[in-house]
Amino acid sequence: MTQAEASKPLTGVRVLDLVVGPMAAIGRQLAELGADVIRLEPESGSVDRRQGPSAGGVSLDFAAANLGKRATGLGRFDELLAGADILIGGPGCDAAAALARYPRLVAMKVSEFGDIGRFANWQATGPVYHALTGELSRSGIPKREPLLPPGDLAQACAAVQGAYVALLAYYNRLRTGAGDLLDFSVLDGAAQALDPGYGIAGSAAAGIPASKLPRGRAEARFMYPILPCKDGFVRLCILAPRQWRGMFEWMGRPAEFADPAFDILQNRFASRSLLPAIATFFADKTRREIEEAGQRHGVPAAALLDLDEALGTEQIVARRAFRPVEIAPGISAPLPDGTVEIDGRRMGADGPAPALDAEADWRSPPLELEASAAGERPLSGLRVLDLGVIVVGADSARLLGDQGADVLKIENAAFPDGSRQNRTGGLISATFVAGHRNKRGLGLNLRHEEGKRLLHELVAHSDVVMANFKGGTLQSLGLDYDSLKAFNPGIIVVDSSAFGPTGPWSRRMGYGPLVRASSGLTMQWRYPGEADSFSDAITVYPDHVAARIGAIATLALLVRRLRTGIGGSIAISQSEVMLSHMAAKIARRVLERAGVAVTGEEAEGSSALYRCAGDDEWCVVSLRSEADRQAMLSVTGGEEIGAWLAGQDPRAAMEALQAAGVPAGAMLRVSELPEFDYYVERGSFRSVTHPHRGEPHFAETAPVRSLRMPAPPEVPAPLPGEHTAEIVRDILGLDDARIDQLIAEGALEQFIMPEDAA
């Protein structure tokens, strides 16, 4: 490993952090990648040091959100701002004034509902974000009340989105020489990074977008069924025909299911006898036996584990995903050792959460790079080879395409992207459109020697290769970084997988629902006291947030490449991403089992969901303090909140409670998001039409409000191989005769759209 590779990619980047609470994790993401992050606090320490469950007088939430930072007094703001590259400010921080003083600064203001506009003074908690993003409306069992998701997934995902946009603006600064002002709303971050209603959905949804779901909780349990077995529960993700055939063989080829029609996903979903038959087959088998047999037969299956079991799996232990960190004198707890590996090295934060140090100063000289020629968008001029599939694969490259990169979506007829399918048999589903905008389609057969040679030529003209196969696949195809750097030393290879590139589970088939089962989240996503009320089937997590972690790591290596000229490899474990979002809870469980006293209640107080007037209408109300309770009573006239809300329109009630300073959120359905005043004011959605789909659909706009980064274009998602000839002609210089020959030989594929294929 060279000296350049040994240093973390953001070494030399200086971040001044004034954020208190869960969004402090924005700075931690940057610190893990090597940025020098200095947190500014009052001389007595910020309030989040003492909020929530604590051990030895230190908040576990604070420890998890601030690993790897340093801290000093607020009085040094002016002095340290002069040397900062990125400012992450919270309430009371004048980010615009900071940018005016230092035009090369990336100044980001973090607030709950944005820094300006009618909603700027609204208050939120994690459950309120779930209500207002449309996530709550999709959580729960049909004809039951909605179910608040476990933990604080909304804010954890929003923090990742915050780190992504901050680093994107910084990379743009390196290319243009100009800083930026970012108005980052936590609600926006949660809406985009957790489970975006207008984002790409899992392949089992068969192209049906979340906006088309029926009123009430949609019945989705059959998509990723959870079945009882001898010692608990297991979940299946039988999607592809080959996976079903493996299940059929495993069951002994029962005649009842021998009809080839069962190869079709929707026919299996419609069968009333298939799942009961599989449940009977599993009844005398343990979870481990089912997992192992599933691997042998090519059937994606995962045991449902509780959180303690998840932490003790051979995979998590082998990969050392958590490391002991001293959070108070004599008290250590396991905390995540980063969620990214770069060049085979874990990017865990260096050091524990910070103590206040009056003398803290910048550790390294500033990163001085000359501005390079830049286009309209931050990533203009970069090229990405997109080998990804389904959700995390789609979003990883789409994020870069939205920012100006030339993204080539590589497919071939034998292995089309599973998210293309829809229930009418077309080649462009509504959710595929969302996940693959701003890309060009390249039909390339990597099993053909000439096809692989063409890919190597493209690598020489590209910057990033993105994939999300199970561990070892890129190496077996000769597409890993060590193989590709021979064609381009500056290439960056990003590989996102369910369980990571190493360890005994690295070659397991993994989908988001299986990752949630194996990581202890599905067992938490249940109605209280109801053992089999699993309610996460329709959720698309952690795919979207894992994609953003991949984009963050890619930007970090692009920064490193500007100063070193070398590329590198990135590996992401989606399971470890998910477990990192439960870091404080995990630390508490381990400490309590060790006999360490953990005191204090949840930092955000208590939240509850209440039925309102109308059909399946609900409102979340959070009480963080006695002041919130008194403010609530002033709105209800002293009436109990549940009784009062039962006669109220949820949006009117939300408005009244928010006006009194009480965090409240009406449960919005995905179809209602584009018309909600907040999203209208922020310009969060726009209506677009794909040329091969008749009806208009809504699409997300910019990832953050910014002075210098325009909203993404809306280049339509491509058909398979739609731009093959154009790409190899323009990039590789092939003439029409050679292109026709390669198509005839099967190395290239070029799609001709039939009239009825849309």
Protein Blocks (a to p, Z undefined) as FASTA:
>chain_A
ZZklmpcfkgoiacddfbecjklmmmmmmmmnopacdddddfkopfklmgcjdeehiafk
lmmmmgoiacddfklmmmmmmmpfbdcddehiafklmmmmmmmbccddddfkojbdjklm
pccdfklmmmmnommmmgccehiacdddehjlklmmmmmmmmmmmmmmmmmmmmnopacd
ddddfklmmmmmmmgckbccdfklnopafklpcedjddfklmmccdddfklcaddddfbf
mlmmmmmmmnopaaklmpfklmpmklmmmpmklmmmmmmmmmmpcfklmmmmmmmnopac
dddddfklmmmpmklmmnomaccddfbghiacdddebjbdeehiacbdedddddddfkbc
cfbdcdddddddddfbfkgoiacddfbgcjllmmmmmmmmmnopacdddddfklccfklp
cfkopabdfklmmmmgoiacddddfkbmklmmmmmmmmmmcfbdcddddehklmmnopaf
klmmmmomkbccddddfkojedjklmpccdfklmmmmnommmmmccehiaklccklmpcc
fklmmmmmmmmmmmmmmmmmmmnopacdddddfklmmmmmmmmmmmmmmmmmnopacedd
dfklpadddddedehiacddddfbfklmmmmmmmnnopafklmmmmpcfklmmmmmmmno
pacdddddfklmmmpmklmmnopaccdddfkbfbdcdddddfbdcfklccdddddcddeh
klmmmmmmmmnopafklmmmmmmnomaccddddfklZZ
